[in-house]
Amino acid sequence: MSQIEPQPGIMKIALYEGGKSQVEGISNVVKLSANENPFGPSQAAQEAVKRTLHEMHRYPSTDHAALRQAIAEVHGLDEQRILCTVGSGEALTLLCQAYAGPGSEVIHTEHGFALYKIYALASGATPVEVPERERVTDVDAILNACTDATRLVFIANPNNPTGTMIGMAEIERLAAGLPERALLVLDGAYAEYVDGYDGGAKLVEARDNVVMTRTLSKLYGLGGMRVGWSYAPKPVIDVLNRIRGPFNLSSAALAAAEAAINDTAYVEKSRNENARLRAWLSGALAEHGVPCDTSMANFVLARFADAAEADACDAWLQSQGLIVRRVAGYKLPNALRITVGDEPSCRRVAHCIGQFKAGAR
């Protein structure tokens, strides 16, 4: 019998399943399952990628200086505290690798992003799930779950897949109440969709136990480029830079990201369109008897009477060429997560759900 075994925890990981992108037998499919920007990347980002094609044989930058400077200037941050990664997911992985491990605990919430548990298990740490309160992060529950073994606390704000968020006063209370050896990780994948919200950047500067992660996969429309960044105390950045791959981001990805960050007009247009269509979609679904929590992201969580109705509605939508996301794996079996698409997509999915509720199945 082979004695070759993986690290403890790895075989407890269920393989992650991304949002579906096709339905067998249907060609005109609208994908509303992966929270992508329906308008794609900005023209500036596309042109920047084209300019890198003649240098594909050259290694990319290792310090990401130009991108870090662009991020710092646009957001008013210290570029020395910025780390650029393959999506924000690489940063979350590096944090577990650097600060968690066997004998330690990593806290995540009941309906939090599924990969938090995976990253914890991959590092050998014990994931600790904390209940939410009506699909909203519960700070008291998190603080009560903390122990001397707690090393990381992952909070998505706004959360995926619920779209809900907590205010800065609650986040500050959480950061202040953590054990001395624990880091609070604010996952800001959807932070750009919230007007006036810095994702926790000022709190990072005020404390030594807070890390903020961001991504260009959502609002910036660069999901295929896989670029993210983090803002953290300088000692944490120094640690993570020691274990990240030196050439983790390609030249094309760096160029696209820098252009996208600087194209603030496109970002504002995408944000405004999302807010308008999100409000319309939530209202339209409510009129059909399908409630949604107040979402601060680029999707809504449509809630049905029970799991059977949610599954039946999903099957009906697929038959109509509409792909949304089942979230039973997030302990939300009676809900479907629906990305806010462009206006025709939003109207189409609302119309089809209305048909479903009226008895067309």
Protein Blocks (a to p, Z undefined) as FASTA:
>chain_A
ZZbdcdehjlmpccdddddfbdehiabdcdfflopafklpafklmmmmmmmmmmmmpccd
fklmmmmmmmmmmnopafklpccdehjklmmmmmmmmmgcehiacdddfklcfklmmmmm
mnopacdddddeehiacfklmmmmpcfklmbdcddddddfklpacdfklmmmmmmmpcfk
bccdddfklmmmpghiahhmmmmmmpckbccdddfklmnopmmnopadddddfklmmmmm
mmmcfklpcfklmmmmmmmmmmmmlmmmmmmmmmmmmmmmmmmmmmnopacdddfbfbdc
dddfblmlmmmmmmmmmmnopacddfklnopakbccdddddfklmmmmmmmmmmmmnopZ
Z
